[in-house]
Amino acid sequence: MTAVATLDRCVADRATPGERYRLAAGLEIVRQESGGLLFSARPLVALRLNPIGLALVSALSTDDGRSAADIARAVPDLSPVDAAAFLDGLAGRRLVERAPPAPAAWPSVSVIVAAHGRPAGTRDCILSLLGLDYPGEVEIIVVDDASEPPLASALAGLPVRLMRLDRNVGQSAARNLAAAEATGALLAFTDNDCLAGPAWLRDLVPWFDDPETAAVGGRVAAPPPDGAVARFEAVRSPLDMGATGSTVGPREAVAYLPTCNLLVRRDALLAGGGFARDMRVGEDVDFVWRLLQAGGRARYVPAGAITHDHRVRLGALLARRADYGSSEAALQERHPEAGRIQYLPRAGLAGLIALAVVPVFWPAALALIALALTLVGAELAGKARRLRGLGLSVPLRPLAAAMLRGHGAGLYHLGRDVTRYYGVPLLLLGLVWLPLLPVVGLLMLVPPVADHRRLRPGVSLPAFAGLFWLEMAAYQWGVWRGCLAWRRWRPLLPALRWRP
């Protein structure tokens, strides 16, 4: 259950009255004498509103949204700026969805494609960019990073600015060189294995209405998949941040933005020194986190999607996952504040330990099961009591179901992290000490089963689970490889936090 909170008034750092707002799906407005509640049973959320907040939320539309000026009319003497500030606070909690207004003047954009090889793919990428429906000025810069043969012939006849490098410098340095030469107020980055839709820039640029927003990124979608590996990658790609918009940061639902779909203010990029030249993987994570450290904001907007030509060969997919894993040590060395946190579910952990202890000493297992049930019962009683205190009566069955879904999510995340970072050594340990094997097996089985049900990948559960475990093993190998190279073990030693 999301923490029950009192929201008398949210004051945002900025507010744009021209933005449009709508209530997020699945929320119910419960009216009370002293105000009201925003309530959702899935996930379980109860948020108290004072009379002003209730009037504003009640004025929200659930279709295309309403402007802050229209919503503010529900409260006498309340300005659109104050209404927008309140609604922005709810948007930060994902209770309200907001969309910025179209700019009065669309800024100029320089689209940068750092390319090495793939002549046919590079031409297709540029043709998609030439089809952009954008009201402002667009400059397209292609950096040919020492391709052989050069890309000039593939791009012949296309109105692009081509920068040819005689020595391969890597995508980070190539992007920095183009950024220094670009003329646009905004820089848009994509790769030569991507295709942009006509509305790509039109969907993302309005989010720069906030002067503190330094970067905006959109969704990275897959082309129609063909084959089991392609179908797996279409739903499990680490480049795809999902269908829900979010602020971006190490502790947010969206931790970073991939550079194949990234817009950034040119002055913010130049002030921060651009992309790290010595990083061949993880440079996008490092870059976005440095922007945030400098005081900027970043936003993920799934509507601004591009299509990425995912890896569909198993060997290539696993090699790339290992590369991603190898960047963790470097990233945590550069950004110690973004170290990994491992949440430990109290009741779930007691149950897992009981499963391991049963063959060894069953009375201890029974005691642990009793402890787990006590914790769950106390949590259920506490949530019911807090909801009654808010004047909301929720039947016990749906309340228990919502709470158990939360426990299932906790077990999922624990299993995913254990599989990703420690799966192989724990399996080996389980083969040596057999009582541990059922626990390891359960932790490794829950995430692929849950993802298969949730994502509906179009492949059988055994095939999906096998690919999931191979992916996790490859990433794990990369993490351990990076730790050995850096002589740093921070990625394997997360901060531990208890949760119900």
N, C-alpha and C positions, 0 to 999 in steps of 0.2 A: 504494500500500500504506500503510495506517495505520502510524504509527511503532511498531515493536516495543518493548514496554515491560515493565518489571518492576514488579509490583504486589504488594509484600509485605503491605501493609495500608493501606487507605484510611481516613482519619479525617475524617468529615464534620463540619461545624459544628453539626449537630443530627441527631438520629435519633429516629424514632417507632416503637417496637416494634410497634405495631398495624398498621403498613403491610403490604401484601401484595406479594410479589415473584415474578417469573417470568423465566426466561431468554429473551432476545430470539430471534426466529426466525433460523434459518440458522447458529447457532453450534454448534460441536462441542467437546466436552471431551476433551482428549488427556491421558492419564495418563502420568506419568513417575516415576522413582524419587525425585526431589527435590521433587515436587509435580505440576504439570501445566500445560497451556496451554488457553486459550480460543482457538479457531481458527475463522475464517470464510474461505472462498475468494472470497466475493462479498458485500461488498467484502473485500479481503484484509486480515485482521486476525490478529495473533498476540500474545497477552497472557499473560505468564508468571504463574503463581500458586504461592504457597508451599503447604505441606500444609494449613494452616488455610483459606486461600482456596479450595483445591481441594475440601475437604470441604464448605464452605458452598455453593459453586457446584453441586456434585454433588447437594446436597439440594434444589435449586430444582425447582419444578414448571414444566411448559411449558403447563399449561392455565389454570386460574383463579388460580394463584399460591398461595403459602404465606406465612404470617406469619413475621416475624423470630424470634419465639419458637420456632416449629416448626423453622425452619432452624438456629437456634443449638444445638439438641439434637444436631446432628451433630458438634459440637466440645465436648468436656468442659470445663467451667468457663468457657465463653464466654457472656457476657451477651447478651440480646436487643438491648440498646442498641448493643453493639459490633458485633454481626452486622448490625444495620441501618445502622450507620455505614459498614461495609465495602461493603454492597450499594448504598448510596446513591452511593458512589464509582463503582461499576460502572454505575449508572443514569445518572450524569453523562456517561459515555462511550457511552451508548446500547447497552450490552451486556446490561443488565438492565432490565426494565420494572417500574415500581412503581405501586401504587395506595394512596392513604391510606385509613385506616379511616373509617367513618361517625362524625361527631361525637357525643359523649355528649349534647350539647345543641346543636341546630341554631340558629345565630345568626339574628337578625332581618335581613331584607333589604329595602331600598328599591329598587324598580326604577324607573329614570328614563328617560323617553322625551321628548327634545326634538323638537318637531314643528312644521313649517311647511307648511301646506297638506295635501294628500292626506287628506281627511276619511275616505273609505272605507277607505283603507289604514291610517289611524290606528286606526279602530275594529277592523279585523281584527287588528292588532297587539295591542291591549288584550285582545281576546277570547282570543287565544292565551295571554297572560300570566295571565288569570283561570283558565285551565285548567292551571296549573302544579301538579305533584304535589310539593309541598315541605312537609316536616314542621314547619318553623318559621314565624314570622310574616312575611308579605309585605305591603309597602305599595307601591302603584303611583302614581307621580307623573307626570303629563303636563304639560309646559311648552308651552303654545300660544304660539309665538314670532311673535305678530302675524299670525296667519293671517287671510285674508279669503276667505270668511266665517269667523268664529270656529269653533273645533272643538267648542264646547260642545254644539251640537245633535247632532253625530255621536257624541258620547260620552254622550248622555242615557241615564239609567237604569243606567249602569255604575258599580260601586263603585270609583271612582278619585279621586285628588286632582288637581284641575285648577288650574294656575297660568296665568293669562292675562296676556301682556305686550302693551302697547299699541304698543310700538316694537320692530321687529326688531333683535335684538342678536346673532344668530348662535348656532350650536349650543354653542360653548364657554361663553359667558356664560350661556346658558340652563341648561346642565347645572350650572354652578357655583351658580346661584340655587337650583336644586332640591336640590343637595347640602347647602347650608346649612340648608334647611328639613327635610331628611329625618330620620327617626327610626331607621333601620336601622343596625346595626353595619357591615353591608356595603352597598355601593352597586352595583347592577347596571345597566349602560347598554345600551340597544339603540335602534334607530331605527324610525320609523313605516313603513318599507318592509321590515320584518323580521317573521318569525313564529317564536315560540319553541315548542319541543316540550315536552311535559309534564315531562320529566326534566332540563330545562336547568339549573336551579339545583342540583338534587340531584347532578348530575354534576360541577359545578364547585366548589361550596362546600367539600367535604371537603378540597380542596387548601390551604385556609387553616389546616390543622392546624399548619403551620410558622408560628410567630409572626413570622418575618421575611419571610414572603410577603406582599407588598403588593398584588399584582394577579394575577388569573388570567383567561385568555380561552379561548374555545372556537372551534371551526371555524365558518366562514361558508360555508354550502352554497348551491347554486343550486336553484331549482325546476326541474321537468322542462323542458328547453330546447326551443324551437320556432324553427327557422330557424338559418342558419349563424352569424350574429353571436351569438345566444344560446348556441349550442353552443360557440363559441369562448370566450365569457366564462365559461361554466360550468367550464372547465378552466384558464383563464388569469387569473381574477380576482385582483387584488392583495390582496383581502380574505381570500382562502382561503389559510391557512398550511399546508395539507397534512394528511396522515393520520398523521403521526408527532409525538408529544408532544415537548416540548423546554423547556429553560430559555430565557428571552428576554433578548436584549441585542444591542447593535450588532454584536458579533462572533460571535453565535450563529446557528444554523441558522434560527431565528425571530427577526427583528430587533425586532419591535414587535407590539402587539396592537391591532386596530381597535376603535373605540369602539362599533360596532354589536353587539359581543359581548365585553363587558368587565366584570369584577367587581373592585372595589377596596375596601380598608378605608377607611371614612369618615374616620377620624382621619388616615390617611396622605394622603388627598386634601386635607383641610383644612390640614394642616401644610405641604403643598407648594404651597399657593396655587391648587389646582385647575387647570383647563385654561387655556391662554393665550388671553385674550380677543381678541387681535389676530391670531390665526391662524384662517383659514377652512378651510385644508387643512393636513394634517401635524400638526394639534394632538394627535392620538392618539399619534404617534411621539414628539413632544416631551414629552408628559405621562408616558409610560412610561419614557423615558430619564431624566427628572428623578426619578422614583421610585427608579430604580436608583442614581442618583448620591447620593441621600439614604440609601442603605444597604439599601433594600428589595430583595426578589426578585420576579420575575415568572415565570409559568409558562403555557405553552400546552398545553391539554388538548383534543384534537380531539373527544373524546366529547361535550363540552358544546356541541352544535351548534345554530345557528339557521339559518333559511332566509331569504336575502336576495333581494329582487326586483331582480336585476341589470339593468343597462342593456342593451337589446336592439336599440337603434337605433345605427347606426354613428356618426353624428355625435355623439350624446350620449356614447358610449363614448370616442371620441377626445378630445372636449373634457375629459372627466373625467381621462383619462390625462395630458393636458397640464397640468391643474391639479395633479395629483400631482407631476409633474416640477418644476413651478414652486416647490414647497415645499422642494426640496433645498437651495437656497442659504440659506434662512432656517434650516433645521434644522442645517446644518453651521456656520452662524454662531453658533448657540446652543450647539452641541455639537461643538466642534472635535475632541474626543477620538474622535468617531465618524466621522471622515473616511473616505472610501472608499479601499479597498485594491485595487489591480489586480495580480493574480497573472499572471506571465509564464512560460509553460512553455518551458524552455530548448530542448528538442528540437523541440517544435512550432513555436517561433518561428524556429529555424534552417530548418526545412522551408518555412515561409511566405516567408521572405526568399529562399530558393532559388527558389521559384516565381516571384517577381517579377524575379529576376536572370537567369533562363534566357534571355529574349530579348535581354538586354543583353550578358551576358558569361557564357557557359555554363560555363567552367572554374570560376568562382567558385561557380556553382550546384552543381556537382559536389562542390566542397570543403565547402559547407554541408550537403549531403545526407550526406556522409561524417561530418561532425561530429554531425549528428542521430543517425545510426545508432550512432556510437561512444557517445554519451550514453545511448541506450536500452540498448545492450549492457552498458555499465558498471553501469547501474541494475539490470538484470536479474541480473547476476552478484552484485552487492552484496546484493540481497534474498535470493537463493538462499543465499548464504553466511551471512547473519544467521539465516535459518530453520534451516539445518543446525546453527548454533551453539546454537539452542534445542532441538535434538534432533528436528526436524521435517523430514521429507523430502517435498517437494512436487514432483511431476513438472514438467518444464520447460514443457510445453505449457499446462497450466492456470495456472501461475505467470505465463507470458508473456501469456496472455489477460487475467488479472486486472490486470496492469500496463498493458496497452494500453487496457483500459477506463478506467483512471485517466487516461491521456493523452487519451483521447476526452473525458472529463469536463472536463479542463483546456482543451481546444480549444473545447468547448461554452461554458464560462463566459467565455473570452476573446472568442468571437464574439458572445455575448449582450451583453457590456458594450460592445464596439466598436460594435455596431449601435445600442444604446440611446443612447450619448452622442456618437458621432462618425459614424454611418452616412451621413447626408446629405452632409456635406462630403467624406468619403472617397470616396463615389461620384462626386461632381463632380471630385475630384482624379484618380480613376481614368479618367474620360472625357478628362481633359487628358493624363495620362501613362498610356497603355494598359497597360504592364507591371504596373501596380498593380491593374488591374481584376480579374484572376483571384483575387488574394489577398482583396480586399474581397468579391468574390462568394462565395468559399468561407466566409469568416467569417460572412457574413450568411445563408448557406444552412444551415450545420450546426445552429444552434439550432432553427429551425422544423421541420426534418426530424426531429431527435431528439425534440422535444416531441410531434410528431404521432405518432411511433411509441410513445412512452412514455405519453401521455395518452389516446390513442384518442378524439378529440373527436367523431367521427361526421360529419365533413365531409372533403371531398377534400383531399389534400396541397396542391395549388395554391391552393385557397381559404383553407386554414389559413395557409399561408405568406404570402399577400397580406395577410390580416388581421394577422398577426404583424408584418409590416414596417410597416403603417400604424400599428399600436399603438406600435411603437418610435419611429417618426418623430414621432408626437404627443407622446410622453413627452420625446423629445429637444428638440422645440420648447419644451416647458414648462421644461425644465432651462435652456436658453439664455435664455429669457425671464426666469426667476428670477434668473439670474446678472447679466443686464443691469440688472434692477430694483435688485438689492442691490449692484451694482458689486463683486461677489465672484466669483472664478472657481474656488473650491475644489472644487465638484463635478466640474469638468472636469480637475482636476489631482490625480489620486489618488496615494497613496503606492505605489511600485512594489516588488513582492516577487518574487523568483525562485522557481520551483518546478521539480521534475524534468521 
